[in-house]
Amino acid sequence: MVSITHMDESKIPSVLVFLVGNYFVTFFIIGLIAAGISLLKKPKPLRISEVAEALLSYHLLFAIGINNLINFIFHVFFGDVAAKFIGWENSPFQAEVGFASLGVGIAGILAFKAILPFRFATLIPPWCFSLGAAGGHIYQMIVAHNFAPGNVGLVLPIDILMPIVGFVFLWLAYKHPLPDAVYRKLT
């Protein structure tokens, strides 16, 4: 393992550019790490309900909440940069996407410790957006030959993976609720 102090200085900006440029992946991973850290503090052996709760909570906080707040900032305040990354021209729709992301981001943060029906409802918009965006990326790749990093790089697989992972975390939390969380049932 190479420590940062021994890395070539020119690689540090590259790593930072990668992490910032792919913030959607970065915050997905941070959510998994945060869930893992929260589970380290729990008494052992862990119950599946505790693992499911941690995975869903931190997924909502980081992969949905903070990720969408950053998406809001990029699309509203740095629309030219966001459009270039995707391989598009800037347009007024950048701000509209940004404000939609603001709503999803706020809901994701609120869902961090919310009841299960709110969490389920919070996941629907980003799932629809991600899967629709994946279809759009594939269409742009085929029709417009758009192979920009923001169209077919890590964006495309994460647009497909995030809804699947979110659904699995939600399903686990539903099937294995915390013993004191009867209010988390969907019905």
Secondary structure, 3 states (H helix, E strand, C coil): CCCHHHCCCCHHHHHHHHHHHCHHHHHHHHHHHHHHHHHHCCCCCCCHHHHHHHHHHHHHHHHHHHHHHHHHHHHHHCHHHHHHHHCCCCCCHHHHHHHHHHHHHHHHHHHCCCCHHHHHHHHHHHHHHHHHHHHHHHHHHHHCCCCCHHHHCCHHHHHHHHHHHHHHHHHHHHHCCCCCCHHHCCC
